[in-house]
Amino acid sequence: MSRIVYVNGRYVPYAKAAVHVEDRGFQFADAVYEVCQVRDGHLVDEARHMTRLTRSLSELKIPAPMSAAALAHVMRETIRRNRVRNGLVYLQVTRGEGPREFVFPSQDVPRTVVCIARAVAPAPQHTTAGEGIAIKTMPDIRWRRSDIKTVMLLPACLAKEAAHGDGAREAWLIDDNGYVTEGASSNAWIVSREGTVITRQIAPAILAGVTRATLIDLLREEKVPYQERPFRIAEALEAREAFITSATNTVMPVVSIDGQPIGDGRPGPLTQRLRSKFDQFAAISGA
Ligand code: PDD
C-alpha cells in the first residue's frame, strides 16, 4: 500500500509530498510539532498533545492554522488513510513560506501543515523494554525555551548521535549546575532507594512530556510516592531504578548510565509495573 502524507489541505503520495524551499520551517526551524503514539488505530493522549501544540504555537506567536479539533481530525485521517494500527503520527506546523526575512511575515501568510503517519512494529519495542537501555550523558547546549516543542532539534541530534556512537539509546542532558534536565527526546526519571519516583519539575528548561503528565496521574492513582525536582547523575547512579518516558517509548527502563549499572543492571520492577499500567491506559485511551 502506498503511503499518504497530508500537506496543506491535500493528501498526497509520500514521494510527491513537498513544501516550498523558502518555508520558514526549513530556513529558520520556525515551526512546532507533535509526535503521538497510535495504538490499535487510535491516538493516545490526543487532548494533551493538542493542548501542548496550541501552547507551542501561541508561545511563538504562530497563528493556529485551524482549530485544534481540525488538526486532530487531520491526524486521525492520516492514520486512517495509511491504515496504521500501531505506530506514530507526526504533525508539523510552520510559520509558512516567503522570502528569507528574520522578522515574521504578515499573519495572513498561510501556515504550512504537514502530517505523516508511520507503522511501528510493537515486538522490537517490547524486546528493548525487556532488556532496558543505556544512557550517555551530554551537556545540555539547547536554548532556554525547551518547553516549546520546536523542530530546532540539532542539539538533540548531536547528543543522540554521540550516544549512539557509544552504544547508548538515549542521551541525558546535563545543565550548567550538573543537574539532569531531560533526555534528548524523552523525560528522565529515577526511583530512589526508598522507592520515591523523581523527575525534574516543569520549567522552561524541559519539555512538559505528555507521557510524563499521564504517568504522574498513574503514580497518584497507584499511590506511588513521587517528587518533581532536579537530580544529578551521582544520585541517579545510587538509584534503585531509572527510566525514560516519551510518546514513542512510553515507559522505557534505563539499565546503565555512562557504562555504570543502575540497580542490578536490569529493568526495575516498579518501572516494569508502570510500563504495563501505561500500556493499559494507552489501550483504552481514545478507544
Ligand atoms: N520527543 N523531552 C523532549 C526533549 C522530547 O523531544 C520529548 C518527545 C519528550 C517526551 O514528551 P512526550 O511524552 O510528550 O512524547 C521530552 C518526541 C517523541 C520526538 O521528538 O520524537
Boltz pocket constraint, residues with backbone or C-beta under 6 A from the ligand:
constraints:
  - pocket:
      binder: B
      contacts: [[A, 35], [A, 146], [A, 182], [A, 183], [A, 184], [A, 185], [A, 186], [A, 187], [A, 206], [A, 207], [A, 208], [A, 209], [A, 210], [A, 211], [A, 212], [A, 245], [A, 246], [A, 247], [A, 248]]
      max_distance: 6.0
